[in-house]
Amino acid sequence: MYPCRFHKLPMLFEHGDNYYYVVWETSCTSGAPLLEWWYDDASRHSIEPWYRKIDDTHHRYTAIFGPVVNISHVYYKVNNYRLSTKQYTIVRRGEAELNRVLVIADNQDGPTEFRKVLTGIQQYYGASSKPDTILHVGDAVQNVGSLSNWQRQLFAPMEDKSGLHHTTPTLFVPGNHDHDKRRVPSNRNLYMDMYHGLYNTDELGKAAVTNGSYHRFFHSLSVGSARIIVLDAECPSEEESEFLERELQSLEFQSARFRIVTVHIPPYIEFWDPYGWNKKNEKHWGEHIRLEYDPLFRKHNVDLVISGHQHNYQRSTVSHNTNSARSGTITYTIVGGAGGVLDLERVEDWNMYNVTYLNHHFVALDIKDRSLSWTALNSAGTVIDHFALQH
């Protein structure tokens, strides 16, 4: 057990507008740890984290900090008498500035390929630059209750190849492999049991959090001039449906230059395992997204729907009726190629996709004021698709 060390250095997540969620893990109960954050010497804050024992040598801590408003640089570190991290810097961009978003999904059970994708990402951004946000569209691991899966498939590749996750916040979209949807105290979600809607340590002490039965992934936030709605494909509920309708009609969403929805399972899937699709009823997993949610996307003039789940790349731009002065088109993208075994067999043909690429990839999404640029690249850094929007 001793000397105590970090098993997992802090991973930073977006937690709604102006808040951040941090998770880290040590090999022992590390004294009385605090998450410290500040933006100048007069603004230092200390937060006592929430603690969860994974096993005798894996001790997980989480904390939420904020609000952070009208500040370009924020600093944080984990600190106590036994062990501490270095200081990490978060750079926050304004709406008129270039916001660079790295989009990945479905690296689960493919650490070798994921490392190749991360190498391509490093080469694309270069040594002196990095994305401002990571949009992970789900399935970070194969087995949400496996310590080795979390280490081998997510944390170790990220640490070894980039370390981006310490300073670039991840906007996480839950996939079917990422959380235990039973919502019971014995839940097996070791690292992604998010608490959207809870913002301080008093709330994190509520019984529903402490016993593991509270989870809420769906939420919304702004990235530059875009408003992004995050949905939980695995756990449809009346609460989520009401949230979606409310958010689509909200002033924040309707006034955004770019309106984006991200949900792990795509409304329109074309490639899958034929046996699972036809014999195990996996074709029905995302029907509620296509039948209930997608009509709302079109009604409220969503510009872009980003999904994973299907392990390859596809894009479609579709015209639809609208009374808005906007373009009257919606673009659907599938970006499930960050490392998992590829889906190569066609099970449906929706006769809608303009681009199909059956290999591993990542996406560089750049948002600046009235411009949105989408560039998909393979692991070697070759551009496989590109489009742009202007509003």
N, C-alpha and C positions, 0 to 999 in steps of 0.2 A: 504493500500500500504506500509506503514511504520510500523515497521522497515523493511528495504529491506533485503531480504534473497535469498539464492539460492533455486530455485525449482529443478534444476538439476545440480549437480556438474559435472565437466568436464568429457566428454567421449572422449577418444583418438582413432584416426583412423590412419592406414597407408595411405599414400597419394603418392604412387609411391616410387621409390628408394630414401631413405635418407630424406624424408619429412613426416611431421605429420599434421593431421587436428584435431582440437579440437572444440567441441561444448559444450556450457553451457547455463544455463537459470536462470534469476533472476526474482523476483516479481516486480521490478521497474526498470526504466532506471538508471543503477547503476553508475552515475557519468561519469567518463572517464576511463573505464576499459582498462587494458593492459594485454596481455599475455606475461609473461616474461619467457625466456628460456636461459639456459646456461649449460656449461659442466665444467667450472672452473671460478674463480673470474674475469679472464680477458676476458671472452667471453660472458658477459651478453648482451642479446638482448631484446628489447621491441617491441611488435607488437600491433598496434591498430586494434581491431577486426571489422569484418563486423557485422552490427546490423540488426535484423529483428523483428518487433513487431508482436507477435502472437495475443495477445489481451491486454487489459489494465493491466493485472497482470502477463503476461507471455512475457518476453523479451529475445530473443535468440541472442547469440553471437557466431560467428565462427572465427577461425583464422588458418592459415597455417604457420608452421615454419620449418626451415631447410635452406640449406642442412646440414645434420649431417653425417659426414664421418670419419671413422677410430676412433670412440669414443665409449667406452664401457658403459658409464653412461651419461645420459642426464637428466636434471632437468627442471621442469616448474611449474608455478603457475599463477593463475589469481589474479591481484592486482589492487586496486584503493583505494581511500580515504574512501569509504563507506563500502565495504566488500571485503574480500580476501579469497582465499583458502589456504590450507597448501601447502607445497612443495611436488611435486610428482616426483618419480624417474623412469626413463625408462632404463631397462637393455638391451643392444644390444649385441647379440652374433655374433661371427665370423663364417666363413664358416666351419671351422674344429671343431667348438664347437657343443655341442648338442643344437639344436633349437627345443623347445617343442611347438607344435601348437595344440590348442584346436579347434575342429571342431564341430559346431552346426548349426542347421537350423530349420526354421518353428516352432518357439515357439509361433507364433501369436495365440491370442484368447485362450491360455491355460496357464495362469499364475500359477495355482496350480501345474500342471505337470512340468512346467518350473522350479519352485522352487525346486521340487524333483530332477530334472536333475542337477541343480546347487549344491544341497547338495551332490549328487554323485560326481560331479566334485571336490568339496572341499575335500571330503574324499579321492579321488584318488590322488590328488597332495599333500595333507597334509598341515600342518600349516606352514612349513618352505620352501615350494616350490610353484611355480605357472607356468602356461604356459608363453611363451615368446610372443606369438601371438594368437589372437582369430580369426579364420576363420569362419565368419558367412555367410552361403550360402543362405541367403535371407528369406523373410517373417518374419521380426521381429515383425510386428504388423498386425492386421487384416484390420484396416482402417487408411490409411496414413494421413488423415485429422482430426483425432480425438485426442484431447489432452489426454483424459482419456485412450485411447488405448496405447499411447506412455508411459504414466506413469505406468499403471497397468501391461502392457504386456512386457515391456522391462526395463525401467529405475528403477522402484521400486524393482523388483526381483533382478536385478544385484546389486543394492546398498545394499539391505538387506542381500543378501546371499554371496556376495563375494567382491564387490567393485573392481573387477579385471579391469573394464573398465576405471579406472583412470590411471593405470600404464601399463597395457598390451594393446598394440594397436590392434584394430579390423581391419581386412582386410574384408571389407564388399562387398558382392555380391548382387546386387539388385534382389528382387523377385517380383512377380506380385502384391503383396500387398504393396510394399515398396515405390513406387514413382508414382507421377502423370506424366504419359507419354505424356500428351498433350503439354508440353513444352511452356506454355503460362504464361504471367505475373501473372495471378490469380491462379497459381499452388497451390495445397493443400498439398504439401509435407512439413511437418513442421520441420523435423530434418535430413533427409537423402538426401537433394538436393546437392549432392557432386559436386565438381568443379575440377575433374581430368584434368590435363593439365594447371591449374592456380596455381601459387606458391607464389605470394606476394600480399600485400595489395593494391598496385596500380591496379593490374589485377583484384582483387576482387571488385574493385570499378567500373568496366566496366558496362555499361548500361544493358547488357544482364544478368549479375549477379544480379544487383540491382533490376531489374524488375521481376526476377524469371524465365526467359526463357532459361537460360543456365544451362544445366546439361550434364555431361558426366561421366558415370560410368566405361566404359571399360578402362582398363589400365593393366600394368604388373609391376612386381617387383620381387626381389630376397629375399628368406628367407633361410638363410644358403646356402647349396649347391643346392637348388631347385630354379627354375625359374617358377613363377606362372603368368598365364594369366587369368585375370578376364573379363568375358563377361556379357553383358546386354541382357538377354533372351527376355525381354519384348519389346525392341525397336530395332529390326534388321534394319540395314541401310547399304548403300553402304560404308559409312565411317567406320563402325565397321567391315565389311567384309574385307576391305582393311587393316585395322589395324591388324586383325587376321592373314592374310597371311603374312604381313610384320613381325609381332612378331614371328610367327612360324619359319621363315627363319632367324631370327636375330642371330647374334653371341652370344648374351646373352642367348638366349633360346637353341640354338644348342650346346653350350659348357657347359651347366648346367649338373650336375650329374643327376638331376631328373627334368623331364619336366611335369608340372602340368597345367591343365586347369580347371577352376571352373566356372560353369554356373548354374543358379538356376534350370531351367527346364532340366531334364535329356534327353539325346537322346532316351532312351528306357524306357518307362513307362509301368508298368504292373498293378498297383493298383490305382483305382480312384473311384469317385462316378459314377456308371453306367449311371445314367440319364444325368449328365453333360457331360460325355464322349460321349454318343451316340446321345443325343437329342439337346445339346447346343453347339456341335462342339468343345468341349474342347480337344478332341483328336488331333486337328490340331494346338494347341498352340505352340508346340515345333517342328513342322515338319522341320523348317529351320535348327534346330540344328542337327537333324539326317541326313537330306538330303544334306545340304550344309557344315556344320561345321565338322561333324564326319569324312567324307572322308579326310579332311585336317588333323585332329588329327592323323589318321592312317598313312597318307603319310609322316608326319613330325615326326613320332615316339614319340608321346606323351605317357608318362608312365601311367598317372593317370588323370581321369576325375572325379571331385567331384561335385555332384548336390544335390539339396534338392527337394522341391515342393511336391513330393509324401511322405505322412506322415507315413513312416516306414523305414526299413533299407534293402538295397540290395547291393550285390557285385557280379561282374562278371569279370573274366580275360579271354580275347579273344586273340587268335593268329591271326596275320595278316601278309601279305607279306611285306617284307622290304628288302631294299638293305643295311641296316645299320648293323654295327657290334653289335648293341644293341640286346636286348632279343627278339624283334619281337612280343611282347605282349602289350596289353593295358588293364588297369583295370578301370572299371566303378563302381563308388560307388554312392549310394543314402543315404543321411543322414538326412532326413526330420523328425526327431523324437524328437525335443527339447521341445515339449509341446502341439502342436496343435492336434486337434481331429484326431485319427488314420485313415488311409485308409486301410480297411480290405477286400475290394471286388476286385477281379481280373477282369480286363477289357481286358488285352492282355496277350499273352504268347510268349515272344521272344526266349524262349528255350536257355537262355544264362546265367542266374544268378546262381552262385554257392551257395550263402547264401541269405536267406530271413528271416527277423525277424520283427514281427508285433507288436512292442511296442516302448516305448520312449527310447532314448539312447543319447550318445555323443561319440566322437572319440578323442583319444589321438594319434596325428601324430607326431612322433619324427624323426628329420632329422639331421644326423651328417655325414659330409664328403661323404663317399661312401655308406652309409646305410640309408635306410628309413624303419621305422616301423610304422604299422597302427594297432591300437587296438581299437575296438568298444566295449563299455560297456553299460549296461542298467543303469537305475537310481539307482539301488541298488549296482552298482559297479561290477557286474558279467560280465566277458568277454563273448561277444557273437560272436566275429569274430577277427581274427588276420591274417595279412600277412606281409611279409617283401620283400624289393627289395634291390639288391646290384648292384652297377655300378662302 
